[in-house]
């Protein structure tokens, strides 16, 4: 392994650090997604909406206060701050929940862009070094240059590998973020309609 990184040149060490950072983010995010999925309580969300539909806002809040379901938490926050600005309270709660889902995505996005560029940098510097051997009078065989070029290409291959592997969980996590956004928006829109209906009755 150490020999492999030596062949790729000094830029291989930043690439190694980049790959470890990507792996750390992916593992943490997968654990987060699993935990959030386990905490999902669609029945609690339905109960909150059912209470509001009957005009019992207090029980709606109580039924959702103990849950860790991110949709229910957003709805409860909106209901408890409805006297100030219900729509803004819902929007703020939704943004707070979605912010938790988006953590780490910017890091992965940066790594996907940065890794191939670092690999390309390693290849360019490696080729400069390889072709610099042409000025060496002790050069006996062209294989020294071709070997140097092939070693330089290791950095690009490694950088592309990191970007390709990181792209898969990045797209998956973006998908989960959009799913969470849709779930919150659907529940919040329905809740707003119920609150408007309840207000008109009063």
RAWO-V971982 format. One record per pair of residues at least 24 apart in sequence whose C-alpha atoms are under 10 Angstrom apart, sorted by the first residue. I is the first residue (numbers start at 1). J is the second residue. D is the distance in whole Angstrom. If there is no record, write none. Layout:
[[I | J | D] [I | J | D]]
//
This chain:
[[4 | 151 | 9] [4 | 154 | 9] [4 | 155 | 10] [5 | 151 | 10] [5 | 154 | 9] [5 | 155 | 9] [5 | 158 | 10] [6 | 151 | 9] [7 | 126 | 9] [7 | 148 | 9] [7 | 150 | 9] [7 | 151 | 6] [7 | 152 | 7] [7 | 153 | 10] [7 | 154 | 7] [7 | 155 | 9] [8 | 119 | 9] [8 | 122 | 7] [8 | 123 | 8] [8 | 126 | 8] [8 | 148 | 10] [8 | 150 | 9] [8 | 151 | 6] [8 | 152 | 6] [8 | 153 | 7] [8 | 154 | 5] [8 | 155 | 5] [8 | 156 | 9] [8 | 157 | 10] [8 | 158 | 9] [9 | 119 | 10] [9 | 122 | 7] [9 | 123 | 9] [9 | 125 | 8] [9 | 126 | 7] [9 | 151 | 8] [9 | 152 | 7] [9 | 153 | 10] [9 | 154 | 9] [9 | 155 | 7] [10 | 122 | 8] [10 | 125 | 10] [10 | 126 | 9] [10 | 155 | 9] [11 | 118 | 7] [11 | 119 | 7] [11 | 120 | 10] [11 | 121 | 8] [11 | 122 | 5] [11 | 123 | 9] [11 | 125 | 9] [11 | 126 | 10] [11 | 155 | 7] [11 | 159 | 10] [12 | 118 | 8] [12 | 119 | 8] [12 | 122 | 7] [12 | 154 | 9] [12 | 155 | 6] [12 | 156 | 10] [12 | 158 | 8] [12 | 159 | 9] [13 | 155 | 10] [14 | 115 | 9] [14 | 118 | 8] [14 | 119 | 10] [15 | 111 | 10] [15 | 114 | 9] [15 | 115 | 6] [15 | 116 | 9] [15 | 117 | 10] [15 | 118 | 7] [15 | 119 | 7] [15 | 122 | 10] [15 | 155 | 8] [15 | 156 | 10] [15 | 158 | 8] [15 | 159 | 7] [15 | 162 | 8] [16 | 115 | 10] [16 | 158 | 9] [16 | 159 | 9] [16 | 162 | 9] [18 | 108 | 10] [18 | 110 | 10] [18 | 111 | 7] [18 | 112 | 9] [18 | 114 | 8] [18 | 115 | 7] [18 | 118 | 10] [18 | 159 | 9] [18 | 162 | 8] [18 | 163 | 10] [19 | 111 | 8] [19 | 112 | 10] [19 | 115 | 8] [19 | 158 | 9] [19 | 159 | 9] [19 | 161 | 9] [19 | 162 | 6] [19 | 163 | 9] [19 | 165 | 9] [19 | 166 | 8] [20 | 162 | 10] [21 | 107 | 8] [21 | 108 | 8] [21 | 111 | 8] [22 | 104 | 9] [22 | 105 | 10] [22 | 107 | 8] [22 | 108 | 6] [22 | 109 | 10] [22 | 110 | 10] [22 | 111 | 7] [22 | 112 | 9] [22 | 162 | 8] [22 | 163 | 9] [22 | 165 | 9] [22 | 166 | 7] [22 | 169 | 10] [22 | 170 | 10] [23 | 108 | 9] [23 | 162 | 10] [23 | 165 | 10] [23 | 166 | 8] [23 | 169 | 10] [24 | 104 | 10] [25 | 103 | 9] [25 | 104 | 6] [25 | 105 | 8] [25 | 107 | 8] [25 | 108 | 7] [25 | 166 | 10] [25 | 169 | 10] [25 | 170 | 10] [26 | 104 | 8] [26 | 105 | 9] [26 | 108 | 8] [26 | 166 | 8] [26 | 169 | 7] [26 | 170 | 8] [26 | 173 | 9] [27 | 169 | 10] [28 | 103 | 10] [28 | 104 | 9] [29 | 100 | 10] [29 | 101 | 8] [29 | 102 | 9] [29 | 103 | 8] [29 | 104 | 7] [29 | 105 | 9] [29 | 169 | 9] [29 | 170 | 10] [29 | 173 | 8] [30 | 169 | 9] [30 | 172 | 10] [30 | 173 | 8] [32 | 100 | 9] [32 | 101 | 8] [33 | 101 | 8] [33 | 173 | 8] [33 | 176 | 8] [33 | 177 | 10] [35 | 68 | 10] [36 | 68 | 8] [36 | 69 | 7] [36 | 70 | 8] [36 | 101 | 9] [37 | 69 | 9] [37 | 70 | 10] [38 | 68 | 9] [38 | 69 | 9] [39 | 67 | 8] [39 | 68 | 6] [39 | 69 | 5] [39 | 70 | 8] [40 | 67 | 9] [40 | 68 | 7] [40 | 69 | 5] [40 | 70 | 7] [40 | 71 | 8] [40 | 72 | 9] [41 | 67 | 8] [41 | 68 | 8] [41 | 69 | 6] [41 | 70 | 9] [41 | 71 | 9] [41 | 72 | 8] [42 | 69 | 8] [42 | 71 | 8] [42 | 72 | 8] [43 | 72 | 10] [44 | 69 | 8] [44 | 71 | 9] [44 | 72 | 7] [45 | 69 | 8] [45 | 70 | 10] [45 | 71 | 7] [45 | 72 | 5] [45 | 73 | 9] [45 | 75 | 8] [45 | 76 | 10] [45 | 187 | 8] [46 | 72 | 9] [46 | 187 | 9] [47 | 72 | 10] [48 | 72 | 8] [48 | 75 | 8] [48 | 76 | 8] [48 | 79 | 10] [48 | 191 | 9] [49 | 75 | 9] [49 | 187 | 8] [49 | 188 | 10] [49 | 190 | 8] [49 | 191 | 6] [49 | 194 | 8] [49 | 195 | 10] [50 | 191 | 10] [50 | 194 | 9] [52 | 79 | 9] [52 | 191 | 8] [52 | 194 | 7] [52 | 195 | 7] [52 | 197 | 10] [52 | 198 | 8] [53 | 191 | 9] [53 | 193 | 10] [53 | 194 | 6] [53 | 195 | 8] [53 | 197 | 8] [53 | 198 | 7] [54 | 194 | 9] [54 | 198 | 8] [55 | 194 | 9] [55 | 195 | 9] [55 | 197 | 10] [55 | 198 | 6] [55 | 199 | 9] [55 | 201 | 10] [55 | 202 | 10] [56 | 198 | 10] [57 | 195 | 9] [57 | 198 | 10] [70 | 94 | 9] [70 | 96 | 10] [70 | 97 | 6] [70 | 98 | 9] [70 | 100 | 10] [70 | 180 | 8] [70 | 183 | 9] [70 | 184 | 8] [71 | 97 | 8] [71 | 180 | 8] [71 | 181 | 9] [71 | 183 | 7] [71 | 184 | 5] [71 | 185 | 9] [71 | 186 | 10] [71 | 187 | 7] [71 | 188 | 8] [72 | 184 | 9] [72 | 187 | 9] [72 | 188 | 10] [73 | 97 | 8] [73 | 184 | 10] [74 | 184 | 7] [74 | 185 | 10] [74 | 187 | 9] [74 | 188 | 8] [75 | 184 | 8] [75 | 187 | 8] [75 | 188 | 7] [75 | 191 | 8] [75 | 192 | 10] [78 | 188 | 9] [78 | 191 | 9] [78 | 192 | 9] [79 | 191 | 9] [79 | 192 | 10] [79 | 195 | 9] [82 | 195 | 9] [86 | 192 | 8] [86 | 195 | 9] [87 | 188 | 9] [87 | 189 | 9] [87 | 192 | 8] [90 | 184 | 9] [90 | 185 | 9] [90 | 188 | 7] [90 | 189 | 9] [90 | 191 | 10] [90 | 192 | 9] [91 | 184 | 10] [91 | 185 | 9] [91 | 188 | 9] [93 | 184 | 9] [94 | 180 | 9] [94 | 181 | 8] [94 | 184 | 7] [94 | 185 | 8] [94 | 188 | 9] [95 | 181 | 9] [95 | 184 | 10] [97 | 177 | 10] [97 | 180 | 9] [97 | 181 | 9] [97 | 184 | 9] [98 | 177 | 7] [98 | 178 | 9] [98 | 180 | 7] [98 | 181 | 7] [98 | 184 | 9] [99 | 177 | 9] [100 | 177 | 9] [101 | 173 | 8] [101 | 174 | 9] [101 | 176 | 8] [101 | 177 | 6] [101 | 178 | 9] [101 | 180 | 8] [101 | 181 | 9] [102 | 173 | 8] [102 | 174 | 8] [102 | 176 | 9] [102 | 177 | 7] [102 | 178 | 10] [103 | 173 | 10] [103 | 177 | 10] [104 | 170 | 9] [104 | 173 | 9] [105 | 169 | 10] [105 | 170 | 7] [105 | 171 | 9] [105 | 173 | 8] [105 | 174 | 8] [105 | 177 | 10] [106 | 170 | 9] [107 | 170 | 10] [108 | 163 | 9] [108 | 166 | 7] [108 | 167 | 8] [108 | 169 | 9] [108 | 170 | 6] [109 | 163 | 9] [109 | 166 | 9] [109 | 167 | 8] [109 | 170 | 7] [109 | 171 | 10] [110 | 163 | 10] [111 | 159 | 10] [111 | 162 | 8] [111 | 163 | 7] [111 | 166 | 8] [111 | 167 | 9] [112 | 159 | 9] [112 | 160 | 9] [112 | 161 | 10] [112 | 162 | 7] [112 | 163 | 4] [112 | 164 | 7] [112 | 165 | 9] [112 | 166 | 6] [112 | 167 | 7] [112 | 170 | 9] [113 | 159 | 10] [113 | 160 | 10] [113 | 162 | 10] [113 | 163 | 7] [113 | 167 | 10] [114 | 159 | 8] [114 | 160 | 10] [114 | 162 | 10] [114 | 163 | 8] [115 | 155 | 9] [115 | 156 | 9] [115 | 157 | 10] [115 | 158 | 8] [115 | 159 | 5] [115 | 160 | 7] [115 | 161 | 9] [115 | 162 | 6] [115 | 163 | 6] [115 | 164 | 10] [115 | 166 | 10] [116 | 155 | 9] [116 | 156 | 6] [116 | 157 | 8] [116 | 158 | 8] [116 | 159 | 4] [116 | 160 | 5] [116 | 161 | 8] [116 | 162 | 8] [116 | 163 | 7] [116 | 164 | 9] [117 | 155 | 10] [117 | 156 | 8] [117 | 159 | 7] [117 | 160 | 9] [117 | 163 | 10] [118 | 155 | 8] [118 | 156 | 8] [118 | 158 | 9] [118 | 159 | 7] [118 | 160 | 9] [119 | 152 | 9] [119 | 153 | 8] [119 | 154 | 8] [119 | 155 | 4] [119 | 156 | 4] [119 | 157 | 7] [119 | 158 | 7] [119 | 159 | 5] [119 | 160 | 7] [119 | 161 | 10] [119 | 162 | 10] [120 | 152 | 9] [120 | 153 | 8] [120 | 154 | 10] [120 | 155 | 7] [120 | 156 | 5] [120 | 157 | 9] [120 | 158 | 10] [120 | 159 | 8] [120 | 160 | 9] [121 | 152 | 9] [121 | 155 | 8] [121 | 156 | 8] [121 | 159 | 10] [122 | 151 | 10] [122 | 152 | 6] [122 | 153 | 8] [122 | 154 | 8] [122 | 155 | 5] [122 | 156 | 7] [122 | 159 | 9] [123 | 148 | 10] [123 | 149 | 8] [123 | 150 | 9] [123 | 151 | 8] [123 | 152 | 4] [123 | 153 | 5] [123 | 154 | 7] [123 | 155 | 6] [123 | 156 | 6] [123 | 157 | 9] [124 | 149 | 9] [124 | 152 | 7] [124 | 153 | 9] [124 | 155 | 9] [124 | 156 | 9] [125 | 152 | 8] [126 | 150 | 9] [126 | 151 | 8] [126 | 152 | 5] [126 | 153 | 8] [126 | 154 | 10] [126 | 155 | 9] [127 | 151 | 9] [127 | 152 | 6] [127 | 153 | 9] [128 | 152 | 9]]
//
